[in-house]
Amino acid sequence: MKTLVLYNNSYSRDLSLDYLKSNVMEGEDLVVNIGMTPHVDSPYCSIYKKGVLSRVSLIKKLKRISDQFDVLIVPNRNSIVSNVLISAFKEKTVIQVTEGTLNYHQRPEESLYKEWFKKILLLFYFEKYYRVQGDPLDHIASKDGGIICRSEVGLVTNNKNIIKVNNLKVENKKKNNFLYIVGQHIIEKSSDFVGLSNIKCWMERNSLCFDEIFYIKHPRSKFDVEYRYLTEGIDCKVIDNKTSAYDICTQVPPSHVIALGGSTLFLELSDFIDIKRTALGIDFLISKGFSQYRQLRDFHENIGVNIYE
């Protein structure tokens, strides 16, 4: 049985690969990166990053070889690549891999502007974009497919076929007395930090408890604003995003990881029980209009994350 895997971030990539290994399917698959992470698992991975027209080219290339595969694994239906490929596999098995914490709260429907842009773009190339209604988790997997995830707790779906996949990377490496700050892309303006003074105090108070502090840049963050606010007056080293935050944590395990509003990384590290995880400022983000954090607050608590306001 041959599998075509599409992933859009480090989380969905690792989860898909662990699923293939667990089901002795590895080796008969084609793994394609349709996100912006640096992973290159096949010659098709670099195509996606070259722009919209290159993504259409990728669709054409993958459709031409789709008959070679029995199973399709996708992270969502919002990408034009996964959207069209799902239709091409309608008579075969389609499995959804969770993208991360996005799948643990009810997401708004795609805007009409984005939807019509994708529809019109694909029409020029004789392809069809299929509308996504409601949360996409309930509209992807085929009847004989399902949803693969790390944790069933808090997963937003009506799909009954949920497949929990254990993390095959877990190792008992000795942890270091390091603090990792996981960069985000939600807060983009200096004014958004007004009201987070208690978090600034937390940073100043706890920074002396660690041998070293590292800030892991998010690939889509504006970086300077968050970094400057959280690390001002603190000796902190910056890790660029060429390596995923999860790989950094498994290669050099820290004693503590923090993130504003939480992070998909906290879900990835659920099996590393000796790494402390703290979500900062969730209630503040809710008050700023990020309503999804009402659900994510409960979810983070359910997976053992400390909530600090």
Helices and strands as residue ranges (DSSP letters): E 3-7, H 10-22, E 29-33, G 48-50, H 52-64, G 66-68, E 71-74, H 80-88, E 93-97, G 101-104, H 112-123, G 136-138, E 146-149, E 162-164, E 178-182, G 190-193, H 197-206, G 207-209, E 212-216, H 224-231, E 237-239, H 245-251, E 256-260, H 264-268, E 276-280, H 282-287, H 293-302, E 306-308
